[in-house]
């Protein structure tokens, strides 16, 4: 049964959350209007003992259909980049700042649309609760939307990419691009360069985990 619409998801977060309890509670979330067009809530996925949590913007078309994050083209590129950087994919947790897919129709395709500030604010309690439960060593923000959800609207990934940053609420954050930006490169050479830079960022992340 769907929950009643609220200004944010905060009233829906369990008092003593676990990842499983959060997933169950979020399944009926109507804190913003994205539940009306998304197939389902797409919560995070991965080991509960992750030292690293990766946060993207929102689920895409394939994620919306399957109900799991990072299973589409960008997720497959992330998997490859993690392997090339020497990071064990099975030892990380992946999630998104917004848990429903926002899209516009173009013919038979559903095209990604950027979440609004209202939608990000409504969904933030789910992300905050996930991070409290997981308590990772490092949070990796993939792209502008995820970075601004954690670090504020003035944060620019282009200026702090590849750096470890002290988060306002404590802990360390590492900023890099979203893997979808690599896929949007104009040609093969530009894509090769963008992918190599992304892998370099992840290697810096791995090196920082040894500190």
C-alpha positions in Angstrom: 0.0 0.0 0.0 1.4 3.4 -1.0 2.2 5.9 1.7 0.6 9.4 1.8 2.5 12.2 0.1 4.8 14.2 2.4 7.2 17.2 2.0 10.1 14.9 2.4 10.6 11.2 3.0 11.7 11.8 6.6 8.5 10.6 8.3 8.7 7.3 6.4 12.2 6.4 7.6 12.1 3.6 10.3 13.2 4.6 13.8 15.8 1.8 13.9 16.7 1.4 10.2 18.5 -1.4 8.5 19.1 -1.5 4.8 16.3 -4.1 4.4 13.9 -2.0 6.5 14.7 1.1 4.5 14.2 -0.7 1.2 10.8 -1.9 2.4 9.7 1.5 3.6 10.9 3.3 0.5 9.0 1.0 -1.8 5.8 3.0 -1.1 7.3 6.4 -1.0 5.3 9.3 -2.5 7.3 12.2 -1.0 7.6 13.7 -4.5 5.7 13.1 -7.8 8.4 10.8 -9.4 6.6 7.7 -8.1 3.8 8.4 -10.6 6.1 7.8 -13.6 8.8 5.6 -12.2 8.1 1.8 -12.3 9.4 1.3 -8.8 11.7 2.7 -6.1 15.3 1.7 -6.8 17.2 1.5 -3.6 20.9 0.9 -3.1 22.7 -2.4 -3.5 25.9 -4.1 -2.4 27.7 -5.4 0.7 26.5 -4.1 4.1 30.1 -3.9 5.2 31.3 -1.7 2.4 34.2 0.7 3.1 33.2 2.7 0.0 29.7 3.9 -1.0 29.2 5.2 -4.5 26.4 7.7 -5.1 25.0 8.6 -8.5 22.2 10.9 -9.5 19.2 8.6 -10.1 18.3 5.2 -11.6 18.1 5.0 -15.4 15.8 3.2 -17.7 17.2 -0.3 -17.1 17.5 0.3 -13.4 13.9 1.4 -13.2 12.8 -1.8 -14.9 15.0 -4.1 -12.9 14.8 -2.4 -9.6 18.5 -2.4 -9.0 21.0 0.5 -9.3 23.9 0.7 -11.8 22.8 -2.2 -14.0 22.6 -0.2 -17.3 25.3 1.1 -19.6 26.8 3.5 -17.0 26.8 0.8 -14.4 28.6 -1.6 -16.7 31.2 1.0 -17.4 31.6 1.7 -13.6 32.1 -2.1 -13.1 34.9 -2.1 -15.8 36.5 1.0 -14.4 36.6 -0.4 -10.8 38.2 -3.6 -12.1 40.8 -1.6 -14.1 41.5 0.5 -10.9 42.0 -2.6 -8.8 38.8 -2.1 -6.7 36.8 -5.2 -5.8 33.2 -4.4 -7.1 31.7 -6.9 -4.6 33.1 -4.9 -1.7 31.3 -1.6 -2.5 27.8 -0.4 -2.2 26.1 1.7 -4.9 23.1 3.9 -4.6 21.6 7.2 -6.0 20.6 10.5 -4.5 17.1 10.1 -6.0 15.4 6.7 -5.9 12.9 7.1 -8.8 13.7 7.4 -12.5 12.8 10.9 -13.9 12.3 10.8 -17.6 10.6 12.4 -20.6 9.2 10.5 -23.6 10.9 10.7 -27.0 9.2 8.4 -29.3 9.3 5.0 -27.7 12.3 5.9 -25.6 12.4 7.2 -22.0 15.0 9.9 -21.8 16.7 10.9 -18.5 15.7 14.2 -17.0 17.6 16.0 -14.2 15.9 15.8 -10.8 14.7 19.1 -9.4 15.9 20.6 -6.1 12.5 19.7 -4.7 12.8 16.1 -5.7 16.4 15.8 -4.4 15.3 17.4 -1.1 12.3 15.0 -0.8 14.5 12.0 -1.3 17.5 13.0 0.9 16.3 11.3 4.1 16.6 7.9 2.3 20.2 8.6 1.4 21.0 10.0 4.8 19.6 6.9 6.5 21.5 4.6 4.1 24.8 6.3 5.0 24.1 6.2 8.7 23.5 2.5 8.5 26.5 1.7 6.3 28.9 4.1 7.9 31.5 3.8 5.2 35.1 5.0 5.3 34.6 7.0 2.1 31.6 8.3 0.1 32.2 8.7 -3.6 30.0 11.2 -5.3 29.6 10.5 -9.0 28.7 13.8 -10.8 27.2 17.1 -9.9 23.8 16.0 -8.6 25.2 13.5 -6.1 28.0 15.9 -5.1 25.6 18.8 -4.5 23.2 16.6 -2.5 25.9 15.9 0.0 28.2 19.0 -0.2 25.8 21.8 -1.1 24.6 23.5 -4.3 27.8 25.5 -4.8 30.1 22.5 -5.0 31.7 22.0 -8.4 33.1 18.6 -9.2 35.2 20.1 -12.0 37.2 22.0 -9.3 37.6 19.3 -6.7 37.6 16.1 -8.9 39.9 13.4 -7.6 40.2 14.9 -4.1 39.3 13.6 -0.7 37.1 16.2 1.0 35.9 16.4 4.6 32.2 16.2 4.6 30.2 18.8 6.7 28.7 16.1 8.8 31.9 14.2 9.2 33.6 11.5 7.2 35.4 11.7 3.9 33.9 12.3 0.4 35.7 11.7 -2.9 34.4 13.5 -6.0 34.5 12.3 -9.6 32.4 12.3 -12.7 29.4 10.1 -13.3 30.3 7.2 -15.7 27.5 8.3 -18.0 29.6 11.4 -18.8 32.2 9.0 -20.4 29.5 7.4 -22.5 28.4 10.9 -23.8 31.9 11.6 -25.3 31.7 12.7 -28.9 34.0 10.1 -30.4 36.1 7.1 -29.6 39.2 9.1 -28.8 37.4 11.5 -26.5 35.8 8.5 -24.8 39.1 6.8 -24.4 40.6 9.9 -22.7 37.6 10.4 -20.5 37.6 6.7 -19.4 41.3 6.8 -18.6 40.8 9.9 -16.5 37.9 8.2 -14.6 40.1 5.2 -13.9 42.9 7.4 -12.7 40.4 9.0 -10.2 39.4 5.6 -9.0 43.1 4.6 -8.5 43.5 7.7 -6.3 40.5 6.5 -4.4 42.0 3.1 -3.9 45.3 4.6 -2.8 43.5 6.8 -0.3 41.8 3.8 1.2 45.2 2.5 2.3 45.9 5.6 4.4 
